[in-house]
Amino acid sequence: MSTQQTKKWDARFAGPVPHDTSYYSKTVLGGILACGLTHAAITPLDVTKCNMQVDPSKYKGLISGLRTILAEEGAMAIWKGFTPTFLGYSAQGAFKYGLYEVFKDYYSTLVGEENSKKYKGLIWATGSASAEFFADIALCPLEMIKVKVQTSPAGTFPTSFLPAAAAMSKNSADTGFPFRSLVPLWSRQIPYTVAKFYFFEKIVQLFYTNVFTNPKESYSKNLQLGVTFASGYSAGVICAIVSHPADSLVSLLSKPANKGKALGQIASEFGYANLFTKGLGTRVLMIGTLTGLQWWIYDSFKSALGMGTTGGK
């Protein structure tokens, strides 16, 4: 009688490309490229959006808001916060994408092969939420610097990264640096990331189940990356709507007038309807494009290294 036991199914080795340490390391680098580059590139949109949230009576729309900033502060003002944006979202991207792959495999292995297929959506959601929890801890201090730099009236706060970081740290009793914004950041980013990963994976699945029904690997890289971008953009629009109220709160926390106030008081004074609507159109445009590009960069990087694109039937 054989004493050999049946080897336990492991999601890390269930696909054509083994998910070993090298694989996970590459997904971390892909996440850095996907998030750091895209967020930094749309800094002007972010500057305008944050100011629309903080002072909607002055910055009433994307185009008019940009014009106001340019007229009052000059051409470089729309690039305020570029460095903390790039550094913060590079760190966030490393954890977001790298840990998503780790947690997705971990939870799939935990529930077993059959249940991992049956509850695929739940695994996408829990894996992305777990990854974002840690990603936001890395992002929070840099996000606080970014928002303060972008929304402070001209001449009232340093705009260069190191002086701004020093000022935030020195005045931590007032600014709450480095983690006062962590809870609203979790409130914004965890629903955003769950929507981003769940709907991306789901839309990709719909493409390969109903439109491109042959095995995914039989299609060209360009077509696969086209599916990636379309799925990412669609998921991004949903993300923006889901996470916008918390994003407004993160911006409002930087206002001197809100120093020491509880989140509920800030929300009540600003107006709950305003939390949902002010700057939403700009954010939908920004996040839809951003998410589509992030997934495209991430999957282009993976594809170039022979790791394949994300998702499937």
Secondary structure, 3 states (H helix, E strand, C coil): CCCCCCCCCCHHHCCCCCCCHHHHHHHHHHHHHHHHHHHHHCHHHHHHHHHHHHCCCCCCCHHHHHHHHHHHHCHHHHHCCHHHHHHHHHHHHHHHHHHHHHHHHHHHHHHCHHHHHHCHHHHHHHHHHHHHHHHHHHHHHHHHHHHHHHHCCCCCCCCCHHHHHHHHHHCHHHHCCCCCCHHHHHHHHHHHHHHHHHHHHHHHHHHHHHHCCCCHHHCCHHHHHHHHHHHHHHHHHHHHHHHHHHHHHHHHCCCHHHCCCCHHHHHHHHCHHHHHHCCHHHHHHHHHHHHHHHHHHHHHHHHHCCCCCCCCC
